[in-house]
Amino acid sequence: MDVDKAELRRRLDPIAWMVTQEAATERPYTNKYYKHYESGFYNCVVCGQRLFKSDTKYESGSGWPSFFDVEGDIKTRHDASAVGPNLLRIVANPGLVRTEVICAKCGAHLGHVFEDGPRPTGKRYCVNSSSLDFDASLEEEDATDAPKEILKCPAKFDGCGKDGFCTRKPKEKATEKAPKKTSEETPKKASTKEPEKEAENPQPSKEKNPKAEDEEKRPKPKEDSTPVPTKEKSPMEVKDEARRRFFAEELKEAESGEWSPSISHSPSPARELLKKSPTPVKETHL
């Protein structure tokens, strides 16, 4: 079916144009038919073809209208727009390759289909509200006044996401409750743990090592008591030591007043020093 793009742009609102003609994704939870449960048919907003029936609509929690079966004629094709330029992401996350749903009559983009719907089909047609137009007319045999029960089947995928990318919901880890321990089992486990502790911390043995006994019996070496030889004095050191002793003796005699020249008749140097000094001269070592 050939569609006049200029006339279609004037007839559709900007969001409906971007969704049907540019394969955009509308915002979740705030769209027109997400919480819509009236009886009728959902038709293509571009060509008016009947696509989904209200009896197949259910609550998936994805944020967009969800149907488990199709009333009209649609087409599907693989959509890798969420992968981007890096094709290796498909290997890491095959869920990025989605199955696009389009109208078989006019080629308008409707949404995507997933394999997490309720029975009997097991499919979830996640459709944009902007690509649909609701028609409340039903055949007389299908019209009922009884309140309709809303079918609920939580989606395992996050739909197309706010950025248009489908992501799989994280799986909930099954927490298995451990069986309670009975009073009969607890003493058995306690008895099995006690020998393990003893094995882990063995007591040191009292037996001596034969090598240690040999070392104790071995006699210790005697300390060397020989005197350290002293260094012999040179003749000059001997002469200086004799002069210091001589002058010390003369100084004592000079202080006591009993000095007499022993070697020569010249006055003693210590005597002359005592005369010049007003205070008694103490013994000095040259």
C-alpha positions in Angstrom: 0.0 0.0 0.0 1.4 3.4 -1.1 1.0 6.1 1.6 1.2 9.8 0.8 3.9 10.9 3.2 3.0 14.6 3.1 -0.7 13.9 3.8 0.3 11.4 6.5 2.6 13.9 8.3 -0.3 16.4 8.4 -2.7 13.8 9.8 -0.5 12.3 12.5 0.9 14.0 15.6 4.7 14.2 15.8 5.0 11.2 18.2 2.8 8.9 16.0 4.9 9.9 12.9 8.2 9.1 14.6 6.9 5.8 15.9 5.2 4.5 12.7 7.6 5.9 10.1 11.0 6.1 12.0 10.6 3.1 14.3 10.9 5.3 17.4 9.7 4.2 20.9 7.3 6.2 23.0 7.7 6.7 26.7 6.5 3.8 28.9 3.8 3.9 31.5 2.4 7.3 30.3 1.1 6.3 26.9 -2.6 6.3 25.9 -3.5 2.6 25.9 -1.3 1.1 28.6 -4.1 1.0 31.2 -6.9 0.8 28.7 -9.3 -2.1 29.1 -12.4 -1.2 27.2 -13.9 -3.8 24.8 -13.2 -3.2 21.2 -10.5 -3.5 18.5 -7.1 -1.8 18.2 -6.5 -0.7 14.5 -3.5 0.6 12.7 -3.3 4.4 13.0 -1.9 4.7 9.4 -4.1 2.4 7.3 -7.0 1.5 9.7 -6.4 -2.3 9.5 -7.8 -4.3 12.5 -4.7 -5.6 14.4 -5.6 -6.6 18.0 -8.7 -7.5 19.9 -9.3 -6.3 23.5 -9.8 -9.9 24.7 -6.1 -10.6 24.0 -4.8 -7.6 25.9 -3.3 -8.3 29.3 -1.1 -6.6 32.0 2.6 -7.3 31.5 4.1 -4.5 33.6 6.4 -3.5 30.8 4.9 0.0 30.4 3.3 -0.5 26.9 0.1 -2.2 25.7 0.6 -6.0 25.5 -1.3 -8.6 23.5 -0.8 -12.4 23.4 -2.5 -12.8 20.0 -3.0 -11.0 16.7 -6.3 -10.3 15.0 -5.1 -8.8 11.6 -2.3 -9.3 9.2 1.2 -8.4 10.5 4.8 -9.0 9.5 7.9 -9.6 11.6 11.6 -9.1 10.9 14.8 -9.1 12.9 15.8 -5.7 14.4 19.5 -5.1 15.4 19.1 -1.3 15.9 19.9 -1.7 19.6 23.3 -3.2 18.9 24.8 -0.1 17.3 28.1 -0.3 15.3 29.6 -2.9 17.6 28.3 -6.2 16.3 30.3 -8.2 18.8 27.7 -7.2 21.4 25.3 -9.7 19.8 27.7 -12.5 20.9 27.7 -11.3 24.5 24.0 -10.5 24.6 21.8 -12.2 21.9 18.7 -10.5 23.4 19.8 -7.3 21.8 18.5 -8.6 18.4 14.7 -8.1 18.7 11.8 -9.1 16.5 10.1 -6.1 15.0 6.3 -6.1 14.3 5.1 -4.1 11.4 1.7 -3.7 9.7 1.5 -6.0 6.7 -0.7 -3.5 4.8 1.1 -0.2 5.1 4.5 -1.1 6.7 4.0 1.0 9.8 6.2 0.2 12.8 4.1 -1.2 15.6 6.5 -2.5 18.2 8.2 -5.8 19.0 7.2 -9.4 20.0 8.8 -11.4 22.8 8.6 -15.1 23.9 7.4 -14.4 27.4 3.7 -14.1 27.0 0.8 -16.1 28.6 -0.8 -19.2 27.2 -1.9 -20.4 24.7 0.5 -18.5 22.4 3.3 -17.7 24.8 3.9 -14.5 22.9 3.9 -10.8 24.0 3.2 -8.2 21.4 4.6 -5.1 22.9 3.0 -2.3 20.9 3.3 1.5 21.0 0.0 3.3 21.8 0.9 5.9 19.2 0.7 3.3 16.4 -2.9 2.2 17.4 -6.4 3.7 17.1 -9.1 2.2 19.3 -12.4 1.2 17.9 -15.1 0.4 20.5 -17.5 -1.3 18.0 -17.9 -5.1 18.5 -20.1 -7.7 17.0 -23.3 -8.5 18.9 -22.2 -12.0 19.7 -18.9 -10.7 21.3 -20.5 -7.9 23.2 -20.9 -8.6 26.9 -21.9 -6.5 29.9 -20.1 -8.6 32.5 -17.0 -7.1 34.1 -13.8 -8.4 32.5 -11.0 -9.9 34.5 -7.6 -8.5 33.7 -5.1 -11.1 32.8 -1.6 -10.5 34.3 1.6 -12.1 33.2 4.8 -10.2 34.2 7.3 -9.7 31.3 10.7 -11.3 31.6 12.1 -8.5 29.4 12.1 -4.8 30.1 10.4 -4.1 26.8 12.2 -1.5 24.6 13.4 0.6 27.5 13.4 4.4 27.7 16.2 4.6 25.2 14.6 2.0 22.8 16.9 -0.8 23.9 15.5 -4.1 25.1 17.2 -5.6 28.2 16.6 -8.8 30.0 15.5 -8.5 33.6 17.9 -10.0 36.1 17.0 -13.4 37.2 16.0 -13.8 40.8 18.2 -16.1 42.7 16.3 -19.0 44.3 16.9 -19.0 48.0 16.5 -22.5 49.3 15.9 -22.6 53.0 18.3 -25.0 54.8 16.6 -27.7 56.9 16.6 -27.1 60.6 19.0 -29.1 62.7 17.5 -31.6 65.0 18.7 -32.2 68.5 19.9 -35.7 67.5 22.2 -34.3 64.7 23.9 -31.6 66.8 25.8 -33.8 69.3 27.0 -36.0 66.5 28.6 -33.0 64.7 30.0 -31.7 67.9 31.7 -35.1 68.6 33.2 -35.2 65.1 34.7 -31.7 65.4 36.5 -32.4 68.7 39.1 -34.8 67.2 39.6 -32.4 64.3 40.7 -29.7 66.7 43.1 -32.0 68.5 44.6 -32.9 65.1 45.0 -29.3 64.2 46.7 -28.3 67.4 48.9 -31.3 68.5 50.7 -31.1 71.8 54.5 -30.9 71.7 56.2 -34.2 72.4 58.5 -34.5 75.5 61.1 -36.7 73.7 64.4 -34.9 73.2 66.2 -34.6 70.0 69.4 -36.7 69.9 71.3 -33.9 68.1 70.5 -31.5 71.0 71.8 -34.0 73.5 75.1 -34.4 71.6 75.6 -30.6 71.6 75.0 -30.4 75.4 77.6 -33.2 76.0 80.2 -31.6 73.8 82.8 -29.7 75.9 82.8 -25.9 75.6 86.1 -24.2 74.5 88.2 -22.7 77.3 88.7 -19.0 77.4 92.2 -17.8 76.5 93.8 -16.3 79.8 97.2 -15.3 78.3 98.0 -11.6 78.9 97.9 -9.4 76.0 101.5 -8.3 75.1 102.1 -4.6 75.8 103.7 -2.3 73.3 107.3 -1.4 74.1 108.0 2.3 74.7 110.4 4.1 72.5 113.6 5.7 74.0 112.1 9.2 73.6 108.9 8.2 75.6 111.1 6.7 78.4 113.2 9.9 78.6 110.0 12.2 78.7 108.5 10.1 81.5 111.8 10.4 83.5 111.8 14.2 83.1 108.2 14.5 84.3 109.0 12.5 87.4 112.1 14.6 88.1 110.3 17.9 87.8 107.5 16.6 90.0 109.9 15.7 92.8 111.6 19.1 92.6 108.3 20.9 92.7 107.3 19.1 95.9 110.7 20.0 97.5 110.3 23.6 96.5 106.8 23.9 98.0 108.1 22.3 101.3 111.3 24.6 101.4 113.7 21.7 101.4 115.0 22.0 97.9 118.7 21.4 97.1 120.2 21.0 93.7 120.8 17.4 92.9 122.3 17.5 89.4 123.8 20.9 88.9 124.3 24.1 91.0 121.9 26.1 88.8 118.6 27.1 90.4 115.8 24.7 89.9 113.1 25.7 87.2 110.4 24.7 89.7 112.0 27.0 92.3 112.0 30.0 90.0 108.4 29.3 89.0 107.4 29.3 92.7 109.1 32.7 93.3 107.3 34.4 90.4 103.8 33.0 91.2 101.9 34.7 94.1 100.0 31.5 94.8 101.4 28.0 95.4 102.1 26.2 92.2 100.3 22.8 91.9 101.8 19.7 90.3 101.6 19.9 86.6 102.3 17.2 84.0 104.2 18.2 80.9 
